[in-house]
Amino acid sequence: MNEDQVKGQIKQVKGQVKEATGKLIGNKTLENKGKVQDITGKIQERYGDLKDDLTTSD
């Protein structure tokens, strides 16, 4: 597991917490920021997966 994969997973968790908190307190802005952070984390994790695949295929 490389650094991008770990950072991506952390961003996803933070985003999910923000999204849930936003839903709980009725704050759409916080909820949307959480969704964006979750998606950003997924992208970063996939980037890490790709890097990992490229380095292990050699």
The 8 nearest C-alpha neighbors of each residue, nearest first, counted from 0:
[[1, 4, 2, 5, 51, 47, 48, 3],
 [2, 0, 4, 3, 47, 5, 51, 48],
 [1, 3, 5, 4, 6, 0, 47, 7],
 [4, 2, 47, 6, 5, 1, 44, 7],
 [3, 5, 44, 47, 7, 2, 1, 6],
 [6, 4, 8, 2, 7, 3, 9, 1],
 [5, 7, 9, 3, 8, 4, 2, 10],
 [8, 6, 40, 44, 43, 10, 4, 5],
 [7, 9, 11, 5, 10, 6, 40, 4],
 [8, 10, 6, 12, 11, 7, 13, 5],
 [11, 9, 40, 13, 7, 8, 12, 14],
 [10, 12, 37, 40, 8, 14, 9, 13],
 [11, 13, 15, 9, 14, 10, 16, 8],
 [14, 12, 10, 16, 11, 15, 17, 9],
 [13, 15, 33, 37, 36, 11, 17, 12],
 [14, 16, 18, 12, 17, 13, 33, 19],
 [15, 17, 13, 19, 14, 18, 20, 12],
 [18, 16, 33, 14, 20, 15, 19, 21],
 [17, 19, 30, 33, 15, 21, 16, 20],
 [20, 18, 22, 16, 21, 17, 23, 15],
 [21, 19, 23, 17, 22, 18, 16, 24],
 [20, 22, 30, 26, 29, 18, 19, 24],
 [23, 21, 25, 19, 20, 24, 30, 18],
 [22, 24, 20, 21, 25, 19, 26, 18],
 [23, 25, 21, 22, 26, 20, 19, 27],
 [24, 26, 22, 21, 23, 27, 20, 30],
 [25, 27, 21, 28, 29, 24, 30, 22],
 [28, 26, 30, 29, 31, 21, 25, 22],
 [29, 27, 31, 30, 26, 32, 21, 33],
 [30, 28, 21, 32, 31, 27, 26, 33],
 [29, 31, 18, 21, 27, 33, 28, 32],
 [30, 32, 34, 28, 33, 29, 27, 35],
 [33, 31, 29, 35, 34, 30, 36, 28],
 [32, 34, 14, 18, 17, 36, 30, 31],
 [33, 35, 31, 37, 32, 36, 14, 18],
 [34, 36, 32, 38, 37, 33, 39, 31],
 [35, 37, 14, 39, 33, 38, 34, 40],
 [38, 36, 11, 14, 34, 40, 35, 39],
 [39, 37, 41, 35, 40, 36, 34, 42],
 [40, 38, 36, 42, 41, 37, 35, 43],
 [39, 41, 7, 10, 11, 43, 37, 38],
 [42, 40, 38, 44, 39, 43, 7, 45],
 [41, 43, 45, 39, 40, 44, 46, 38],
 [44, 42, 7, 46, 40, 45, 41, 3],
 [43, 45, 4, 7, 47, 41, 46, 42],
 [46, 44, 48, 42, 47, 43, 41, 49],
 [47, 45, 43, 49, 44, 48, 42, 50],
 [46, 48, 3, 4, 44, 50, 45, 49],
 [49, 47, 45, 51, 46, 50, 52, 44],
 [48, 50, 52, 46, 51, 47, 53, 45],
 [51, 49, 47, 53, 52, 48, 46, 54],
 [50, 52, 48, 54, 49, 53, 47, 55],
 [53, 51, 49, 55, 50, 54, 56, 48],
 [52, 54, 50, 56, 51, 55, 49, 57],
 [55, 53, 51, 52, 56, 57, 50, 49],
 [54, 56, 52, 57, 53, 51, 50, 49],
 [57, 55, 53, 54, 52, 51, 50, 49],
 [56, 55, 54, 53, 52, 51, 50, 49]]
